[in-house]
Amino acid sequence: MEAFEYVAPRTLADAYSLLGNGRRVAALAGGTDLIVQLREARRSCDLVLDLKRIPELRVVTIAADGSLQVGAAAPLADVYEIPEVRRRWPALVDAASIIGGTAVQGRASLGGNLCNASPAADSPPALMVMGARLRIGSAAGTRELPVGEFFAGPGQNTLLPGELLLEVIVPPMPAHSAAFYHRFIPRNEMDIAVASAGAWLQVGSDGTIEGARIAIGAVAPTPLMVPAAAQALHGRKAGAEAFALAAQEAASAARPITDMRGSAAQRRHLVGVLARRALERAHQRATEGR
Amino acid sequence: MTAAEKPSYRVIGTRPIRPDGVEKVTGKALFGADARPAGLVYGKVLRSPHAHARILSIDTRAAEAFPGVLAVATARDLPAASDEVQALGETAVNLKELSDNVLASDRVLYRGHAVAAVAAASVHVAEEAARRIRVEYEPLPVVLDVREAMLDDAPLLNERLLTRSMGKTISDRPSNVASKVQFVGGDVEKAFAEADAVVERHFTTKMVHQGYIEPQTATVQWNPDGEITVWATTQGAFACRGQLAEVLRRPASTIRVIPMEVGGGFGGKTPVYLEPVAAILSRKSGRPVMLTMSRSEVFEATGPTSGTSIHVKLAASGGRLTAAQLDLAYEAGAYPGSSVSAGAMTMLAPYDVENFKIDGYDVVVNKPKTAAYRAPGSPAAAFALEQAVDELARAIGADPLAFREASSSREGTRMVNGMPFPRIGHEECLRAAMESAHYRSPIEGPNRGRGVASGYWFNAGMQSSVTVAVNTDGTVNLVEGSSDLSGTRASLAMQLAESLGIEYSQVRVTVADTDSVGHNDVSGGSRTTFATGLAVHQAALDIQQQMRTRAAKLWGCAEDEVVYEAGSLRCTTDEAKTLTFAGMAAQSARTGGPINGRASLLARGAGGAFGTHIADVEVDPETGKVQVLRYTAVQDVGTAIHPAYVEGQIQGGAAQGIGWALNEEYYYDDDGRLANASFLDYRMPTALDLPAIDTVIVEVPNPGHPYGVRGAGEVPIVPPLAAIANAIADATGHRFSDLPISPRRIVETLHHLE
């Protein structure tokens, strides 16, 4: 591990002032990706900027408009252990509770999972299908963008110099709608997605699909939204036939590679299976209690 | 055996707490990286980024000038080692090759091959300095696959390597095939021609690693007077000392190896990697130096077990196995010395096959030098054979266990090397498996299947020394030199207590350093409870004899009138004259001084053993995921000294075998880079991936040991690969002949993906 400076500012203003200046700055939240990367010399930096001491970055709240606002450095366990989160955004729990093991979840953050920008990350497809947005800040002010526009490539996000990810905003789920996220791993724990899929469905009282979103992971340089899958579902009756069509679109949208975690052919096949099963589970959630 | 036949033991067969248990569960036990000699500094090894290259030059000046650097080492600092082979338990090591493996001199043969090392006050400084060493390489063509390496036009790893067989050179040109073994018996062609059914299939397995949790670490202090102290995590302190003495060209007596607790070895902690390098760095810096590998270094640069390519042709006639034609090619890694001959010798061991022809090839490839891994050579061989046996049983409509029983080896059956088996227990294992609740239960439901498989391991004897000091309060100190990998302090103390007729709690055991006990071979080959146990028993007999001599003197009777029995001495001619063990111990000073028992031996009579496993699996045909639903491991252990630790060994072996079957593999890119050199991507099973593994202990005593011990640790990794594969074949209708049977392989096969 190369030598670097470490600073833990207490305010956002102080944090912004440490960005730029020509130095390579690595923002640290939970550190469960960053510290490993630094230790293994897969990444190097001049300054590690620890964001955990900035109070607003650790807050998890449900806002007056019913949206969930998660500070970028809040540990995953602080998010998924809130009963209201489990009830209203179960797909977020689907993802947050399988990132690393239990011990890691007491440290790892949603913000870190997004900024690390792994194509196989678990939170992006779940957040994408729920329509989540990100609030990004800099000394000049803040901006918002949909989660799906945050990723530029493996390990690459679209933050500009001087910017920090501040908050993840998950909107309330509309009536008769639900999301589900899952991944395929060869083992039952402590593994990285070979392929993953999230689905969101809104189903009318007659079973017609009124809204749908499908996102897939680990099958392209970034997590992907699959608009063609959503279009294939829209207006159809929820069920095996529609889900199979959408699954086919998801598989077609995949641009997978072959590596030690799986082959391109396996991933393309799997992502179809996962998309179909995610739709089945989202549908189940959306229609529970009807 | 029936209960009536089993001798009644006082201590053997009970389940006391292991002597090292409290220290280990409270975190006080000292492992290799806990060594802290005064003035300790740290080192880092620079490794080759190429899988095959010539080293043109090494410029260490920038590293030497780096602030904080205390020493830099390269192969130039090692004396030229002799080109001779040293026995290392189950494997052997050529010392010239060992030296080159420790620090490459002129050529790197695999990615991760050590090239240089730096010592500094901090490991981070050492790492930064190591990066400043400039090595000029001339990359050479890479060969990774065992069969490709055997081709005439394959890139050569060593232009001086000629193929040898039976002590003779059999190739007239350089080759990557280092050696060939062959076993022939009967008339294979005739047997195939006359067979009721024939099965022929090709199998492959990938390199896999032992996956011990504790990485390699070594701490060495080389004093100016030439005395060298080593704190090592090793399966054999004496083997470590021997290799070090040879590589460094130092007298053995000047090297003291202190064996620390071992965080898993499974055969992989028999060769030295870091010790000679730390020694050089210590000599040059004047400070004790610790080197510790990262996990990726462990994967890239320590010995895994061979990837293999095995061709099998079997025949059945009259309801039993009659002929086998086997061709085995094993990857040795960068230097010769795979476990192919053990594979060739164990492969047919479970069966009495009259006609056989077995060819085995030891082949060098641009991957790390393989090391022993739990029953080295046997699991891959059993993976191939036991699948073909299963297929053959199906072909003739026989129950797979009944077919195995009809074909089974027994006492007197000749092994492929012509030696007859002494009393063995394969048939007993098969019967116990057939009678198990598991095998009698139905396997129902879609995508589910059941598989069985047997396996064999020789178990080893080799050399052990122990001393036992009798204290005047009636307790004893057992000083032994077998690294405790699996609860052997307990199994040895129990045998000593049994043999002396005292309580287990009266025995304290120490695994001593190389200055404090006589020579002991490595803890390997499942030999410790057997062979060091034999030494412990003999040391107890030595004490008994000394006590009888003293009692005879005390009582004024003849020595042969004194009997030692159940922890007491008595005079057969005068009933009033008795003395307990503690009573005699208390009188040591008055009867001739301290009583010390000792024994040193080359253990003969090791008992080979068999296991038979039953696996139930469920396969998700859409994702290729395999869940092991139920697993039962039956094994003949001779006598289970400590049944709980025997069960632990059986479960551990089964767990490793299941991981090997389903997900574990060395995944290389075309340039010879190991792409999954981490526990994240080298997918060993977690606790959530395994069912409870049921064990059935079969006890067919080994006639070569006073308590019937055979050895337990290695047999259980032999059957699982094939048991799982047979279960998957049953569940899916497709026979997978290549390992691992990963989700990728299953979906690509079942869905005909490219």
Interface residues (C-beta under 8 A of the other chain):
Chain A: M1 E2 A3 E40 A41 F184 P186 R187 N188 E189 M190 D191 I192 V194 D259 M260 R261 G262 S263 A265 Q266 H269 L270 V273
Chain B: H124 E127 E128 S294 S296 E622 T623 G624 K625 L662 N663 Y667 A675 N676 L680 D681 R683 P685 T686 L688 D689 S742 P743 R744 V747 E748 H751 L753 E754
